Each structure stands twice: as C-alpha cells, then as structure tokens.
C-alpha cells in the first residue's frame, strides 16, 4: 500500500537533535536515513515491512540501492548490513510520519 503519511504537496520537516547535539555521527546517520526516506519513501517503507532475510527484503534493498549514494556526504563510504539499514530507515520513516507538513508556499518575487 505504501506509507500512509505520504501526501501530495507535503514535505518532511527538519529533524531536531535535542539529546545528540554534540554527536555528529548520530546526526549523520539520521540525516542519511531521512534523505533515503525522502528520496524513495515507498521502497523504504517496503523494506521496513519485509521479514529479515527474506526474498522481499533483498528485493527492497535492491530497489533502494540507487537512492543510497546521493544521500552520503561527499567522500564518505559506508558498509551497511540489512539490519542496520532497516533500523536507520525505520527511524527515518518515523521522522517522516510524525513530521510531514504541507510544503511552504512560494514566496512572492522580491519587490512585490
């Protein structure tokens, strides 16, 4: 069915880090997860709903592969196992489901 929070014209609001402001590694992991979910919400949701080790999990990971590299900071490489990817995307899906808001209206051109 796809994620129920996904609505036309909505964007995912910014993440806040009240408990991990000083932990850049945590922020980078969550930013990565948020980016992947924003880039491919349907396949992120599909992965999260699959059974670990199943053919469906492998299919979902394969479908997500094109969305992963653009979400990594430049020059960064990661090695993700399916359990870690599932956990990160679960957090990203939670963020999206609880922080999706209507996209801001375009600002009028300057001088008006």
DSSP file (Angstrom, degrees, kcal/mol; ACC not computed):
  #  RESIDUE AA STRUCTURE BP1 BP2  ACC     N-H-->O    O-->H-N    N-H-->O    O-->H-N    TCO  KAPPA ALPHA  PHI   PSI    X-CA   Y-CA   Z-CA
    1    1 A X              0   0    0      0, 0.0     2,-0.1     0, 0.0    41,-0.0   0.000 360.0 360.0 360.0 -31.5    0.0    0.0    0.0
    2    2 A X        -     0   0    0     40,-0.1     2,-0.2    39,-0.0    40,-0.1  -0.221 360.0 -35.1  93.9 169.8    2.8    2.4    0.7
    3    3 A X    >   -     0   0    0      1,-0.1     3,-0.8    -2,-0.1    39,-0.0  -0.429  46.0-147.8 -68.6 133.1    3.3    4.8    3.6
    4    4 A X  T 3  S+     0   0    0      1,-0.2    -1,-0.1    -2,-0.2    -2,-0.0   0.727  95.0  62.2 -73.1 -21.6    0.1    6.4    4.8
    5    5 A X  T 3  S+     0   0    0      2,-0.0     2,-0.6     0, 0.0    -1,-0.2   0.658  76.8 105.2 -77.2 -14.9    1.9    9.6    5.7
    6    6 A X    <   +     0   0    0     -3,-0.8     2,-0.4    35,-0.0    91,-0.0  -0.554  47.6 166.6 -74.1 112.6    2.9   10.3    2.1
    7    7 A X    >   -     0   0    0     -2,-0.6     3,-1.9     3,-0.0    -2,-0.0  -0.978  42.0-100.2-129.4 139.4    0.6   13.0    0.9
    8    8 A X  T 3  S+     0   0    0     -2,-0.4     3,-0.1     1,-0.3     0, 0.0  -0.315 108.1  18.2 -57.3 136.0    0.9   15.1   -2.3
    9    9 A X  T 3  S+     0   0    0      1,-0.3    94,-3.2    93,-0.1     2,-0.3   0.468  98.6 120.4  83.6   1.9    2.4   18.6   -1.6
   10   10 A X  E <   -A  102   0A   0     -3,-1.9     2,-0.3    92,-0.3    -1,-0.3  -0.709  41.8-165.4 -99.6 152.1    3.8   17.6    1.8
   11   11 A X  E     -A  101   0A   0     90,-3.1    90,-2.9    -2,-0.3     2,-0.6  -0.895  30.1-103.2-127.3 159.8    7.5   17.7    2.8
   12   12 A X  E     -A  100   0A   0     -2,-0.3    88,-0.2    88,-0.2    84,-0.1  -0.750  40.3-127.5 -85.6 124.5    9.3   16.2    5.7
   13   13 A X        -     0   0    0     86,-3.3    86,-0.1    -2,-0.6    85,-0.1  -0.204  37.2 -80.6 -66.8 161.8   10.0   18.8    8.4
   14   14 A X        -     0   0    0      1,-0.1     2,-0.2     0, 0.0    -1,-0.1  -0.309  45.1-117.5 -66.7 146.9   13.5   19.3    9.7
   15   15 A X        -     0   0    0     -3,-0.1     2,-0.3     2,-0.0    -1,-0.1  -0.592  22.5-147.1 -82.6 143.4   14.8   16.9   12.3
   16   16 A X        -     0   0    0     -2,-0.2     2,-0.3     1,-0.0     3,-0.1  -0.857   4.3-156.4-109.3 149.7   15.8   18.2   15.8
   17   17 A X        +     0   0    0     -2,-0.3     4,-0.3     1,-0.1     3,-0.2  -0.556  28.0 156.1-123.1  65.3   18.6   16.7   17.9
   18   18 A X  S    S+     0   0    0     -2,-0.3     3,-0.2     1,-0.2    -1,-0.1   0.823  81.2  31.2 -65.5 -29.8   17.8   17.7   21.5
   19   19 A X  S    S+     0   0    0     -3,-0.1    -1,-0.2     1,-0.1     3,-0.1   0.544 125.0  41.9-104.0  -8.4   19.8   14.8   23.0
   20   20 A X    >   +     0   0    0     -3,-0.2     3,-1.5     1,-0.1     7,-0.3  -0.049  64.7 128.5-131.1  34.7   22.5   14.4   20.5
   21   21 A X  T 3  S+     0   0    0     -4,-0.3    -1,-0.1     1,-0.3    -3,-0.1   0.811  81.9  44.9 -59.4 -30.3   23.5   18.0   19.5
   22   22 A X  T 3  S+     0   0    0      1,-0.1     2,-0.8    -3,-0.1    -1,-0.3   0.385  94.8  85.0 -96.2   3.5   27.2   17.1   20.2
   23   23 A X    <>  +     0   0    0     -3,-1.5     4,-1.9     1,-0.2     3,-0.4  -0.771  47.9 175.9-112.6  87.4   27.2   13.8   18.4
   24   24 A X  H  > S+     0   0    0     -2,-0.8     4,-2.6     1,-0.2     5,-0.2   0.821  78.5  60.8 -61.4 -33.1   27.9   14.4   14.7
   25   25 A X  H  > S+     0   0    0      2,-0.2     4,-1.9     1,-0.2    -1,-0.2   0.907 106.4  46.1 -62.3 -41.5   28.0   10.7   14.0
   26   26 A X  H  > S+     0   0    0     -3,-0.4     4,-2.4     2,-0.2     5,-0.2   0.930 112.5  50.5 -65.8 -44.8   24.4   10.2   15.2
   27   27 A X  H  X S+     0   0    0     -4,-1.9     4,-2.8    -7,-0.3    -2,-0.2   0.900 109.0  51.6 -60.8 -41.3   23.3   13.3   13.2
   28   28 A X  H  X S+     0   0    0     -4,-2.6     4,-2.2     2,-0.2    -1,-0.2   0.899 110.1  49.3 -63.9 -40.1   25.0   12.0   10.0
   29   29 A X  H  X S+     0   0    0     -4,-1.9     4,-2.3     2,-0.2    -2,-0.2   0.920 114.2  44.5 -64.9 -43.3   23.2    8.6   10.4
   30   30 A X  H  X S+     0   0    0     -4,-2.4     4,-2.8     2,-0.2    -2,-0.2   0.885 112.1  52.0 -70.0 -38.1   19.8   10.2   10.9
   31   31 A X  H  X S+     0   0    0     -4,-2.8     4,-2.3    -5,-0.2    -1,-0.2   0.902 110.1  50.3 -62.4 -40.0   20.4   12.7    8.0
   32   32 A X  H  X S+     0   0    0     -4,-2.2     4,-2.4    -5,-0.2    -2,-0.2   0.945 112.0  46.9 -61.0 -48.9   21.3    9.7    5.8
   33   33 A X  H  X S+     0   0    0     -4,-2.3     4,-2.5     1,-0.2     5,-0.2   0.921 112.6  49.3 -61.0 -44.8   18.1    7.9    6.8
   34   34 A X  H  X S+     0   0    0     -4,-2.8     4,-2.4     1,-0.2    -1,-0.2   0.892 110.9  50.8 -62.0 -39.7   15.9   11.0    6.3
   35   35 A X  H  X S+     0   0    0     -4,-2.3     4,-2.5     2,-0.2    -2,-0.2   0.925 111.0  47.2 -64.1 -46.2   17.5   11.6    2.9
   36   36 A X  H  X S+     0   0    0     -4,-2.4     4,-2.5     2,-0.2    -2,-0.2   0.921 113.2  48.7 -63.4 -44.0   16.8    8.0    1.7
   37   37 A X  H  < S+     0   0    0     -4,-2.5    -1,-0.2     1,-0.2    -2,-0.2   0.912 113.3  47.2 -63.2 -42.1   13.2    8.1    3.0
   38   38 A X  H  < S+     0   0    0     -4,-2.4     3,-0.4    -5,-0.2    -1,-0.2   0.884 115.0  46.9 -65.8 -37.6   12.6   11.4    1.3
   39   39 A X  H  < S+     0   0    0     -4,-2.5    -2,-0.2     1,-0.2    -1,-0.2   0.852 134.7   9.2 -73.0 -35.4   14.2   10.1   -2.0
   40   40 A X     X  +     0   0    0     -4,-2.5     4,-2.1    -5,-0.2    -1,-0.2  -0.490  67.8 163.3-147.3  69.4   12.4    6.8   -2.1
   41   41 A X  H  > S+     0   0    0     -3,-0.4     4,-2.3     1,-0.2     5,-0.2   0.847  76.0  54.4 -62.3 -35.3    9.6    6.6    0.6
   42   42 A X  H  > S+     0   0    0      2,-0.2     4,-2.3     1,-0.2    -1,-0.2   0.933 112.4  40.9 -67.9 -45.2    7.8    3.7   -1.0
   43   43 A X  H  > S+     0   0    0      2,-0.2     4,-2.6     1,-0.2    -1,-0.2   0.838 113.6  54.1 -73.9 -30.8   10.8    1.3   -1.1
   44   44 A X  H  X S+     0   0    0     -4,-2.1     4,-2.1     2,-0.2    -2,-0.2   0.928 112.2  45.0 -63.6 -43.4   12.0    2.4    2.3
   45   45 A X  H  X S+     0   0    0     -4,-2.3     4,-1.4    -5,-0.2    -2,-0.2   0.897 111.5  53.2 -64.9 -41.4    8.6    1.6    3.7
   46   46 A X  H  X S+     0   0    0     -4,-2.3     4,-0.6     1,-0.2     3,-0.4   0.927 109.2  48.9 -60.3 -46.2    8.6   -1.7    1.7
   47   47 A X  H >< S+     0   0    0     -4,-2.6     3,-1.4     1,-0.2    -1,-0.2   0.933 108.6  52.9 -59.5 -45.7   12.0   -2.7    3.2
   48   48 A X  H 3< S+     0   0    0     -4,-2.1    -1,-0.2     1,-0.3    -2,-0.2   0.784 110.0  49.2 -63.1 -26.2   10.8   -1.9    6.7
   49   49 A X  H 3< S+     0   0    0     -4,-1.4    -1,-0.3    -3,-0.4    -2,-0.2   0.494  93.3  96.5 -92.3  -4.2    7.7   -4.1    6.3
   50   50 A X  S << S-     0   0    0     -3,-1.4     2,-0.4    -4,-0.6     3,-0.0  -0.417  82.0-105.1 -82.8 161.2    9.7   -7.1    5.0
   51   51 A X    >   -     0   0    0     -2,-0.1     3,-2.0     1,-0.1     6,-0.4  -0.701  44.5-100.5 -83.5 136.2   10.8  -10.1    7.0
   52   52 A X  T 3  S+     0   0    0     -2,-0.4     3,-0.1     1,-0.3    -1,-0.1  -0.302 106.3  13.2 -56.9 133.4   14.5  -10.1    7.8
   53   53 A X  T 3  S+     0   0    0      1,-0.2    -1,-0.3     2,-0.1     2,-0.1   0.465  99.0 130.6  80.9   2.5   16.4  -12.4    5.5
   54   54 A X  S <> S-     0   0    0     -3,-2.0     4,-1.8     1,-0.1    -1,-0.2  -0.358  73.0-113.0 -86.2 166.2   13.5  -12.9    3.1
   55   55 A X  H  > S+     0   0    0      1,-0.2     4,-2.3     2,-0.2     5,-0.1   0.853 119.5  56.9 -62.6 -35.1   13.5  -12.6   -0.7
   56   56 A X  H  > S+     0   0    0      2,-0.2     4,-2.7     1,-0.2    -1,-0.2   0.880 103.3  53.2 -65.2 -37.5   11.3   -9.5   -0.3
   57   57 A X  H  > S+     0   0    0     -6,-0.4     4,-2.6     2,-0.2     5,-0.2   0.937 110.2  47.2 -62.2 -45.6   14.0   -7.9    1.9
   58   58 A X  H  X S+     0   0    0     -4,-1.8     4,-2.4     1,-0.2    -2,-0.2   0.898 112.0  50.7 -62.5 -39.9   16.6   -8.5   -0.8
   59   59 A X  H  X S+     0   0    0     -4,-2.3     4,-2.2     2,-0.2    -2,-0.2   0.923 111.2  48.0 -62.3 -45.0   14.2   -7.1   -3.4
   60   60 A X  H  X S+     0   0    0     -4,-2.7     4,-1.7     2,-0.2    -2,-0.2   0.904 111.6  49.4 -65.0 -42.0   13.6   -3.9   -1.3
   61   61 A X  H  X S+     0   0    0     -4,-2.6     4,-1.3     1,-0.2    -1,-0.2   0.919 110.5  51.2 -63.4 -43.0   17.3   -3.4   -0.7
   62   62 A X  H  < S+     0   0    0     -4,-2.4     4,-0.4     1,-0.2     3,-0.3   0.897 109.6  49.8 -59.6 -40.7   18.0   -3.7   -4.4
   63   63 A X  H  < S+     0   0    0     -4,-2.2     3,-0.4     1,-0.2    -1,-0.2   0.818 111.7  49.3 -68.1 -30.3   15.3   -1.2   -5.2
   64   64 A X  H >X S+     0   0    0     -4,-1.7     3,-2.0     1,-0.2     4,-0.8   0.691  84.4  92.7 -80.6 -19.6   16.7    1.2   -2.7
   65   65 A X  H >X S+     0   0    0     -4,-1.3     3,-1.1    -3,-0.3     4,-0.8   0.825  80.8  54.3 -49.9 -43.3   20.3    1.0   -3.9
   66   66 A X  H 3> S+     0   0    0     -4,-0.4     4,-0.5    -3,-0.4    -1,-0.3   0.785 107.4  53.2 -63.6 -23.2   20.1    4.0   -6.4
   67   67 A X  H <4 S+     0   0    0     -3,-2.0     4,-0.5    -4,-0.2    -1,-0.2   0.648  96.7  68.7 -84.3 -15.2   18.9    6.2   -3.5
   68   68 A X  H X< S+     0   0    0     -3,-1.1     3,-1.5    -4,-0.8     4,-0.5   0.967  91.5  51.4 -74.4 -53.8   21.8    5.4   -1.1
   69   69 A X  H >< S+     0   0    0     -4,-0.8     3,-1.6     1,-0.3    -1,-0.2   0.881 106.2  53.7 -56.8 -42.7   24.9    7.0   -2.7
   70   70 A X  T 3< S+     0   0    0     -4,-0.5    -1,-0.3     1,-0.3    -2,-0.2   0.734 105.7  57.0 -64.6 -17.1   23.4   10.5   -3.2
   71   71 A X  T <  S+     0   0    0     -3,-1.5     2,-0.3    -4,-0.5    -1,-0.3   0.522  88.2  92.2 -90.3  -5.6   22.4   10.6    0.5
   72   72 A X  S <  S-     0   0    0     -3,-1.6     3,-0.1    -4,-0.5     6,-0.0  -0.677  88.3-104.7 -86.4 141.5   26.0   10.0    1.7
   73   73 A X    >   -     0   0    0     -2,-0.3     3,-2.4     1,-0.1    -1,-0.1  -0.348  56.2 -80.6 -59.0 146.6   28.2   13.0    2.5
   74   74 A X  T 3  S+     0   0    0      1,-0.3    -1,-0.1    -4,-0.1     3,-0.1  -0.220 117.4  13.1 -53.7 131.6   30.7   13.6   -0.2
   75   75 A X  T 3  S+     0   0    0      1,-0.3     2,-0.3    -3,-0.1    -1,-0.3   0.355  98.2 125.3  84.2  -5.3   33.7   11.3    0.2
   76   76 A X    <   -     0   0    0     -3,-2.4     2,-0.4    -4,-0.0    -1,-0.3  -0.650  37.5-171.5 -89.3 142.3   32.0    9.1    2.7
   77   77 A X        -     0   0    0     -2,-0.3     2,-0.3    -3,-0.1    -4,-0.0  -0.975   5.2-173.7-127.2 145.6   31.7    5.3    2.3
   78   78 A X        -     0   0    0     -2,-0.4     2,-0.5     2,-0.0    -6,-0.0  -0.950  21.3-144.6-135.7 157.2   29.6    3.1    4.5
   79   79 A X        -     0   0    0     -2,-0.3     2,-0.5     2,-0.0    -2,-0.0  -0.957  26.6-173.5-121.9 110.3   29.1   -0.6    4.8
   80   80 A X        -     0   0    0     -2,-0.5     2,-0.3     4,-0.0    -2,-0.0  -0.869  12.9-155.4-108.0 132.9   25.5   -1.3    5.8
   81   81 A X     >  -     0   0    0     -2,-0.5     4,-2.6     1,-0.1     3,-0.3  -0.696  36.9-105.1 -95.5 162.0   24.1   -4.7    6.7
   82   82 A X  H  > S+     0   0    0     -2,-0.3     4,-2.6     1,-0.2     5,-0.2   0.853 119.1  53.3 -56.1 -37.3   20.4   -5.2    6.2
   83   83 A X  H  > S+     0   0    0      2,-0.2     4,-2.3     1,-0.2    -1,-0.2   0.916 111.5  45.0 -66.2 -42.1   19.6   -5.0    9.9
   84   84 A X  H  > S+     0   0    0     -3,-0.3     4,-2.8     2,-0.2     5,-0.2   0.927 114.0  49.2 -66.7 -44.4   21.4   -1.6   10.3
   85   85 A X  H  X S+     0   0    0     -4,-2.6     4,-2.7     1,-0.2     5,-0.2   0.916 111.1  50.5 -60.2 -43.4   19.7   -0.3    7.1
   86   86 A X  H  X S+     0   0    0     -4,-2.6     4,-2.2    -5,-0.3    -1,-0.2   0.923 111.9  47.8 -60.7 -45.1   16.3   -1.4    8.4
   87   87 A X  H  X S+     0   0    0     -4,-2.3     4,-1.8     2,-0.2    -2,-0.2   0.923 113.2  46.8 -63.2 -45.4   16.9    0.3   11.7
   88   88 A X  H  X S+     0   0    0     -4,-2.8     4,-2.3     1,-0.2    -2,-0.2   0.925 114.2  46.9 -62.7 -44.5   18.1    3.5   10.2
   89   89 A X  H  X S+     0   0    0     -4,-2.7     4,-3.0    -5,-0.2    -1,-0.2   0.841 106.9  58.2 -69.8 -31.0   15.2    3.6    7.7
   90   90 A X  H  X S+     0   0    0     -4,-2.2     4,-2.2    -5,-0.2    -1,-0.2   0.919 108.7  45.9 -60.1 -42.6   12.7    2.8   10.5
   91   91 A X  H  X S+     0   0    0     -4,-1.8     4,-2.4     2,-0.2    -2,-0.2   0.903 113.1  49.9 -65.3 -41.5   13.9    5.9   12.3
   92   92 A X  H  X S+     0   0    0     -4,-2.3     4,-2.3     2,-0.2    -2,-0.2   0.888 110.5  49.7 -64.4 -39.0   13.7    7.9    9.1
   93   93 A X  H  X S+     0   0    0     -4,-3.0     4,-2.9     2,-0.2    -2,-0.2   0.894 110.0  51.0 -65.9 -39.8   10.2    6.6    8.4
   94   94 A X  H  X S+     0   0    0     -4,-2.2     4,-2.0     2,-0.2    -2,-0.2   0.938 110.3  49.6 -61.7 -45.8    9.1    7.6   12.0
   95   95 A X  H  X S+     0   0    0     -4,-2.4     4,-1.0     1,-0.2    -2,-0.2   0.926 114.1  45.4 -57.4 -46.5   10.5   11.1   11.4
   96   96 A X  H  X S+     0   0    0     -4,-2.3     4,-0.6     1,-0.2     3,-0.5   0.918 112.3  50.2 -65.4 -44.0    8.7   11.4    8.2
   97   97 A X  H  < S+     0   0    0     -4,-2.9    -1,-0.2     1,-0.2    -2,-0.2   0.826 119.1  37.4 -65.5 -31.1    5.4   10.1    9.5
   98   98 A X  H  < S+     0   0    0     -4,-2.0    -1,-0.2    -5,-0.2    -2,-0.2   0.496 123.9  38.4-100.2  -4.4    5.5   12.4   12.5
   99   99 A X  H  < S+     0   0    0     -4,-1.0   -86,-3.3    -3,-0.5     2,-0.4   0.118  74.5 128.7-135.7  23.4    6.9   15.5   10.9
  100  100 A X  E  <  +A   12   0A   0     -4,-0.6     2,-0.3   -88,-0.2   -88,-0.2  -0.703  31.9 170.6 -83.5 131.5    5.3   15.7    7.4
  101  101 A X  E     -A   11   0A   0    -90,-2.9   -90,-3.1    -2,-0.4     3,-0.1  -0.914  41.9 -80.7-136.0 158.5    3.9   19.1    6.8
  102  102 A X  E     -A   10   0A   0     -2,-0.3   -92,-0.3   -92,-0.3   -93,-0.1  -0.363  57.9-100.8 -59.4 141.4    2.4   21.0    3.8
  103  103 A X        -     0   0    0    -94,-3.2    -1,-0.1     1,-0.1     3,-0.1  -0.353  45.6 -99.7 -60.9 141.8    5.2   22.5    1.6
  104  104 A X        -     0   0    0      1,-0.1    -1,-0.1    -3,-0.1     3,-0.1  -0.349  41.3-104.7 -64.0 144.5    5.7   26.2    2.2
  105  105 A X        -     0   0    0      1,-0.1    -1,-0.1    -3,-0.1     2,-0.1  -0.383  44.5 -93.8 -66.3 146.6    4.0   28.4   -0.3
  106  106 A X        -     0   0    0      1,-0.1     2,-0.1    -3,-0.1    -1,-0.1  -0.381  42.4-116.8 -61.4 136.4    6.4   30.1   -2.8
  107  107 A X        -     0   0    0      1,-0.1     3,-0.1    -3,-0.1    -1,-0.1  -0.482  34.6-102.7 -71.3 144.6    7.5   33.5   -1.6
  108  108 A X        -     0   0    0     -2,-0.1    -1,-0.1     1,-0.1     4,-0.1  -0.325  49.0 -86.5 -64.6 153.2    6.4   36.3   -3.9
  109  109 A X    >   -     0   0    0      1,-0.1     3,-1.2     2,-0.1    -1,-0.1  -0.248  56.8 -90.1 -57.7 148.4    9.2   37.7   -6.1
  110  110 A X  T 3  S+     0   0    0      1,-0.2    -1,-0.1     2,-0.1    -3,-0.0  -0.268 112.4  39.8 -60.9 146.7   11.3   40.4   -4.5
  111  111 A X  T 3         0   0    0     -3,-0.1    -1,-0.2     0, 0.0    -2,-0.1   0.408 360.0 360.0  93.9  -1.5   10.0   43.9   -5.0
  112  112 A X    <         0   0    0     -3,-1.2    -2,-0.1    -4,-0.1    -3,-0.1   0.403 360.0 360.0-112.6 360.0    6.3   43.0   -4.5
